[in-house]
Amino acid sequence: MADDGAKGFDPSAPPPFTIAEVRAAIPSHCWNKSLGRSLSFLARDLAGVAILACVAGYFDHWLVWPAYWIAQGTLFWALFVIGHDCGHGSFSDNKDVNTVVGHFVHSFILVPYHGWRISHRTHHQNHGHADNDESWSPMTESMYKSSPPLKLVARFQLPWPLLVFPFYLVKRTPGKDGSHFHPESPLFKPSERGDVLTSTACWTVMLAILIALTIRIGPLWMLKLYFVPYVIQIMWIAGVTYMHHHGHYQKVPWYRGKEWNYIRGGLSTIDRDYGLFNNIHHDIGTHVVHHLFPQIPHYHLIEATKAIKPILGKYYRDPETSGPVPIHLFKVLSKSLKEDQFVADDGDVVFYQSDPGLK
């Protein structure tokens, strides 16, 4: 049992409401998808990417480049979120449109669309499950204690955890086998082989384009224009994904066996306020309602969250209000990495424990 700071409340206890009751509280229009509206967000992001690249290339000054890297990396991350929505089917009702747009934006930032879409589906279907979750799933105590030092550094010592996403695509998460690029990976069903091959081919084409551009305009220009923003983007992906499942001031429960179910796992996710970045990255911080109902378009998530909060009650963790720049989240991330190392090997309701040696 965990005390969430409210007398008599245990966030790991089964909720007194059903997923159907939560769903019924959401206004019906929140489920409506507008292809025109989704395309307008895509156009905004693509225009921003093009304008930033043109401006930075025109001035080509050391004062301009750092600001460009942060801004462009953030827009790359916004494009990732667009592809994320395509994978959930919340971009539009047209599967072909979702597939084309998803491949376009994810290939541009070197993410294999179908490979990641399928593993992300696994994450949603098993959210909050101590053993079966796919994204930043916890290490067990025995796995932690048997891990080589370099693996622990990569997982818990900043900045390395923020740089792991490309390695996750290639090798998956620690303790799980597979690759997002290989159709024979345990991540995929035999029927998904064609999808995985298509996405890997698109990724390969993008890599070839980047190599050709590097030869054409030079490695320094490509480093400045694309590869540094790419690194900023993967830091966004890793950091945001981590903080939506870790780092609350009271530890969130993880479940196994008969204690896990879809709604309890979804309630273990955490909303975050990213200040002025909320709109830029398509309100991805409204994560609880997204995990429970990933079909809701991002432009309805805030309204849907307000609608379900009275139902969720204390099971909903209000995010700490951010200033324009979410500086407070750096402290949250650092603290969690120092305190959330492993969960018990056994038990159907478990919480992160700390390794005193890392403090």
C-alpha positions as CSV (number, residue, x, y, z in Angstrom):
1,M,0.0,0.0,0.0
2,A,1.2,3.5,-0.8
3,D,0.1,6.7,0.9
4,D,-0.4,9.5,-1.7
5,G,-0.4,12.2,0.9
6,A,-4.2,12.0,1.3
7,K,-5.4,10.4,4.4
8,G,-6.9,7.0,3.8
9,F,-6.2,7.0,0.0
10,D,-4.2,4.2,-1.6
11,P,-3.5,4.8,-5.3
12,S,-2.7,1.1,-5.8
13,A,-6.2,0.1,-4.7
14,P,-8.6,-1.0,-7.4
15,P,-10.6,2.1,-8.5
16,P,-14.3,2.4,-7.6
17,F,-15.2,3.2,-11.2
18,T,-15.0,1.3,-14.5
19,I,-13.4,2.2,-17.8
20,A,-16.9,2.5,-19.3
21,E,-17.9,5.1,-16.7
22,V,-14.8,7.1,-17.5
23,R,-15.5,6.9,-21.2
24,A,-19.1,8.0,-20.7
25,A,-17.9,11.2,-19.1
26,I,-16.1,12.3,-22.2
27,P,-18.2,14.6,-24.5
28,S,-19.1,12.8,-27.7
29,H,-17.4,15.4,-30.0
30,C,-14.0,14.6,-28.4
31,W,-13.9,11.4,-30.4
32,N,-14.4,13.2,-33.7
33,K,-11.3,13.4,-36.0
34,S,-10.9,16.2,-38.4
35,L,-8.5,15.4,-41.3
36,G,-8.3,19.1,-42.2
37,R,-7.4,20.1,-38.6
38,S,-4.8,17.4,-38.3
39,L,-3.3,18.4,-41.7
40,S,-3.1,22.0,-40.5
41,F,-1.0,20.9,-37.5
42,L,1.2,18.9,-39.9
43,A,1.6,21.9,-42.2
44,R,2.4,24.2,-39.3
45,D,5.2,21.9,-38.1
46,L,6.6,21.4,-41.6
47,A,6.6,25.1,-42.3
48,G,8.3,25.7,-39.0
49,V,11.0,23.2,-39.9
50,A,11.6,24.8,-43.3
51,I,11.6,28.3,-42.1
52,L,14.0,27.6,-39.2
53,A,16.4,25.8,-41.5
54,C,16.4,28.7,-44.0
55,V,16.9,31.4,-41.4
56,A,19.7,29.5,-39.6
57,G,21.4,28.8,-42.9
58,Y,21.1,32.4,-44.1
59,F,22.7,33.9,-41.0
60,D,25.1,31.0,-40.3
61,H,26.3,32.7,-37.1
62,W,27.4,31.0,-33.8
63,L,24.8,33.1,-31.9
64,V,22.0,31.7,-34.1
65,W,22.9,28.0,-34.2
66,P,22.2,27.1,-30.5
67,A,18.8,28.6,-30.7
68,Y,18.1,26.9,-34.0
69,W,19.1,23.5,-32.6
70,I,16.7,23.7,-29.6
71,A,13.9,25.1,-31.7
72,Q,14.4,22.7,-34.6
73,G,14.9,19.7,-32.4
74,T,11.6,20.6,-30.7
75,L,9.8,20.7,-34.0
76,F,11.3,17.4,-35.0
77,W,9.8,16.1,-31.7
78,A,6.5,17.6,-32.7
79,L,6.6,15.7,-36.0
80,F,7.3,12.6,-34.0
81,V,4.1,13.2,-32.1
82,I,2.2,13.6,-35.4
83,G,3.5,10.2,-36.4
84,H,2.5,8.9,-33.0
85,D,-1.0,10.0,-33.6
86,C,-1.0,8.4,-37.0
87,G,0.0,5.1,-35.3
88,H,-2.9,5.4,-32.9
89,G,-5.4,6.2,-35.7
90,S,-6.2,9.5,-34.0
91,F,-4.8,11.6,-36.9
92,S,-7.7,10.7,-39.2
93,D,-10.3,8.0,-39.8
94,N,-8.5,7.0,-43.0
95,K,-6.0,4.2,-42.4
96,D,-4.1,4.9,-45.6
97,V,-3.7,8.6,-44.8
98,N,-2.4,7.7,-41.4
99,T,0.1,5.2,-42.9
100,V,1.4,7.7,-45.5
101,V,1.7,10.6,-43.1
102,G,3.2,8.4,-40.4
103,H,5.8,7.1,-42.7
104,F,6.6,10.6,-44.0
105,V,7.2,12.2,-40.7
106,H,8.7,9.3,-38.9
107,S,11.1,8.4,-41.7
108,F,12.2,12.1,-41.8
109,I,13.4,11.8,-38.2
110,L,14.8,8.2,-38.6
111,V,12.1,6.3,-36.9
112,P,10.7,3.1,-38.5
113,Y,7.0,3.9,-38.5
114,H,5.4,0.5,-38.3
115,G,8.1,-1.0,-36.2
116,W,7.6,1.7,-33.6
117,R,3.9,1.8,-34.0
118,I,3.6,-1.8,-33.2
119,S,5.9,-1.7,-30.1
120,H,4.0,1.4,-28.9
121,R,0.8,-0.5,-29.2
122,T,2.3,-3.2,-27.0
123,H,3.2,-0.4,-24.5
124,H,-0.4,0.8,-24.4
125,Q,-1.9,-2.6,-24.1
126,N,0.4,-3.4,-21.1
127,H,0.8,0.0,-19.5
128,G,1.8,-0.2,-15.9
129,H,2.6,-3.9,-16.1
130,A,5.9,-4.5,-14.3
131,D,6.9,-7.3,-16.7
132,N,5.1,-6.7,-19.9
133,D,5.2,-3.0,-20.5
134,E,7.3,-2.0,-23.4
135,S,8.4,1.6,-22.7
136,W,10.8,2.3,-19.8
137,S,9.6,-0.8,-18.1
138,P,11.2,-1.3,-14.7
139,M,14.2,-3.5,-14.1
140,T,13.7,-6.2,-11.5
141,E,16.0,-6.3,-8.5
142,S,17.8,-9.4,-9.8
143,M,18.2,-7.9,-13.2
144,Y,19.5,-4.7,-11.8
145,K,22.1,-6.4,-9.5
146,S,23.3,-8.6,-12.4
147,S,23.6,-5.8,-14.9
148,P,27.1,-4.6,-16.0
149,P,28.1,-1.1,-14.8
150,L,27.9,0.4,-18.3
151,K,24.3,-0.6,-18.7
152,L,23.4,1.0,-15.3
153,V,25.2,4.2,-16.3
154,A,23.2,4.3,-19.6
155,R,19.9,3.8,-17.7
156,F,20.4,6.1,-14.7
157,Q,23.3,8.6,-15.2
158,L,22.4,11.8,-17.1
159,P,22.7,12.6,-19.9
160,W,22.9,9.0,-21.2
161,P,19.2,8.0,-20.5
162,L,18.2,10.8,-22.8
163,L,20.2,9.4,-25.7
164,V,19.0,5.8,-25.6
165,F,16.1,6.0,-28.1
166,P,18.1,5.0,-31.2
167,F,19.6,2.0,-29.3
168,Y,16.1,1.1,-28.1
169,L,15.0,1.0,-31.8
170,V,17.8,-1.4,-32.6
171,K,18.0,-3.5,-29.5
172,R,14.8,-2.9,-27.6
173,T,14.7,-2.4,-23.8
174,P,17.0,-4.2,-21.4
175,G,15.7,-7.7,-20.7
176,K,13.7,-7.9,-23.9
177,D,14.9,-9.2,-27.2
178,G,14.1,-7.8,-30.6
179,S,14.6,-5.0,-33.1
180,H,12.2,-2.5,-34.5
181,F,13.8,-3.0,-38.0
182,H,13.7,-6.8,-38.3
183,P,10.4,-8.5,-39.3
184,E,11.4,-11.7,-37.4
185,S,11.7,-9.8,-34.1
186,P,9.6,-11.1,-31.2
187,L,7.9,-7.7,-31.3
188,F,5.9,-8.6,-34.4
189,K,3.4,-11.1,-35.6
190,P,4.1,-13.0,-38.9
191,S,1.2,-11.0,-40.5
192,E,3.1,-7.7,-39.8
193,R,6.2,-8.7,-41.7
194,G,5.2,-6.6,-44.7
195,D,4.6,-3.5,-42.6
196,V,7.9,-3.8,-40.9
197,L,9.8,-4.3,-44.1
198,T,8.1,-1.3,-45.6
199,S,9.0,1.0,-42.7
200,T,12.6,-0.3,-42.6
201,A,12.9,0.4,-46.4
202,C,11.6,4.0,-45.8
203,W,14.1,4.5,-43.0
204,T,16.9,3.2,-45.3
205,V,15.9,5.6,-48.0
206,M,16.0,8.5,-45.6
207,L,19.4,7.5,-44.3
208,A,20.6,7.3,-48.0
209,I,19.2,10.9,-48.5
210,L,21.1,12.1,-45.5
211,I,24.3,10.5,-46.6
212,A,23.9,12.0,-50.1
213,L,23.3,15.4,-48.6
214,T,26.3,15.1,-46.3
215,I,28.4,14.4,-49.4
216,R,26.8,17.2,-51.3
217,I,26.9,20.1,-48.8
218,G,29.4,18.8,-46.3
219,P,29.3,17.1,-42.9
220,L,29.5,20.3,-40.9
221,W,26.4,21.8,-42.6
222,M,24.5,18.5,-42.1
223,L,25.6,18.4,-38.5
224,K,24.3,21.9,-37.9
225,L,21.1,21.6,-39.9
226,Y,20.0,18.1,-39.1
227,F,22.0,15.9,-36.8
228,V,22.2,18.2,-33.8
229,P,18.4,18.8,-33.9
230,Y,18.0,15.1,-34.3
231,V,19.8,14.6,-31.0
232,I,17.6,17.2,-29.3
233,Q,14.6,15.4,-30.7
234,I,15.6,12.0,-29.2
235,M,16.2,13.7,-25.9
236,W,12.6,15.0,-26.0
237,I,11.4,11.5,-26.8
238,A,13.3,9.8,-24.0
239,G,12.6,12.4,-21.4
240,V,8.9,12.9,-22.0
241,T,8.2,9.2,-22.3
242,Y,10.1,8.6,-19.0
243,M,8.4,11.3,-17.0
244,H,4.9,10.2,-18.0
245,H,5.5,7.0,-16.1
246,H,8.0,8.0,-13.4
247,G,8.9,10.8,-11.1
248,H,5.7,11.7,-9.2
249,Y,6.4,12.9,-5.7
250,Q,4.8,9.8,-4.5
251,K,5.8,6.6,-6.3
252,V,3.2,5.1,-8.7
253,P,2.3,1.5,-8.5
254,W,3.3,-1.2,-11.1
255,Y,1.3,-4.4,-11.4
256,R,1.6,-8.0,-12.2
257,G,-0.7,-11.1,-12.5
258,K,-4.3,-10.8,-11.3
259,E,-3.7,-7.3,-10.0
260,W,-3.1,-5.8,-13.4
261,N,-5.8,-4.6,-15.6
262,Y,-6.1,-2.0,-18.3
263,I,-7.6,0.8,-16.2
264,R,-5.3,0.3,-13.3
265,G,-2.3,0.4,-15.6
266,G,-3.6,3.5,-17.3
267,L,-4.1,5.3,-14.0
268,S,-0.4,4.8,-13.2
269,T,0.5,7.3,-16.0
270,I,1.3,10.9,-15.1
271,D,0.2,14.2,-16.8
272,R,2.9,16.9,-17.2
273,D,2.8,20.6,-17.9
274,Y,5.4,21.7,-20.4
275,G,4.5,25.4,-20.4
276,L,4.7,27.1,-23.8
277,F,5.7,23.7,-25.3
278,N,2.3,22.2,-24.6
279,N,0.8,23.5,-27.9
280,I,4.0,23.0,-29.9
281,H,4.2,19.3,-29.2
282,H,0.4,18.8,-29.5
283,D,-0.6,18.5,-25.8
284,I,1.2,15.2,-25.4
285,G,1.4,16.1,-21.6
286,T,-2.2,15.2,-21.2
287,H,-1.1,11.6,-20.9
288,V,-3.6,9.9,-18.6
289,V,-6.6,10.3,-20.9
290,H,-4.5,9.5,-23.9
291,H,-3.4,6.2,-22.3
292,L,-6.9,5.2,-21.5
293,F,-8.4,6.3,-24.8
294,P,-5.6,6.7,-27.4
295,Q,-8.1,7.2,-30.2
296,I,-8.9,10.7,-29.0
297,P,-7.3,13.4,-31.3
298,H,-4.7,15.5,-29.5
299,Y,-6.7,18.7,-29.9
300,H,-9.5,17.2,-27.7
301,L,-7.3,15.8,-25.0
302,I,-7.4,18.8,-22.7
303,E,-11.2,18.9,-22.8
304,A,-11.4,15.2,-22.3
305,T,-9.1,15.4,-19.3
306,K,-11.3,18.0,-17.7
307,A,-14.3,15.8,-18.2
308,I,-12.9,12.7,-16.6
309,K,-11.1,14.3,-13.6
310,P,-14.3,14.3,-11.4
311,I,-14.6,10.6,-12.1
312,L,-11.0,9.8,-11.4
313,G,-10.8,11.9,-8.2
314,K,-7.6,11.2,-6.3
315,Y,-6.5,8.7,-8.9
316,Y,-5.7,11.6,-11.1
317,R,-2.3,13.3,-10.3
318,D,-2.6,17.1,-11.1
319,P,0.6,18.1,-12.9
320,E,2.8,20.8,-11.3
321,T,2.2,24.1,-13.1
322,S,5.0,25.1,-15.3
323,G,6.4,28.4,-16.2
324,P,7.0,29.2,-19.9
325,V,9.9,26.8,-19.9
326,P,9.4,23.6,-17.9
327,I,12.7,23.9,-15.9
328,H,11.1,22.1,-13.0
329,L,11.0,18.9,-14.9
330,F,14.8,18.6,-15.0
331,K,14.8,18.3,-11.3
332,V,12.0,15.8,-11.4
333,L,13.9,13.7,-14.0
334,S,17.2,13.8,-12.1
335,K,15.5,12.9,-8.8
336,S,13.7,10.0,-10.3
337,L,16.8,8.5,-11.9
338,K,18.5,8.6,-8.6
339,E,15.6,7.0,-6.7
340,D,13.8,4.7,-9.1
341,Q,16.2,1.9,-9.9
342,F,14.3,-1.4,-9.6
343,V,11.1,-3.2,-8.4
344,A,10.9,-6.5,-6.5
345,D,11.2,-9.7,-8.5
346,D,8.0,-11.0,-6.9
347,G,4.7,-9.4,-5.9
348,D,1.6,-8.3,-7.9
349,V,1.7,-4.7,-6.7
350,V,5.2,-3.2,-6.6
351,F,6.9,0.2,-6.3
352,Y,10.3,1.4,-7.4
353,Q,13.1,1.0,-4.9
354,S,16.4,2.8,-4.6
355,D,20.0,1.7,-4.8
356,P,21.8,3.7,-2.0
357,G,25.0,3.4,-4.0
358,L,23.7,5.7,-6.7
359,K,22.8,8.6,-4.4
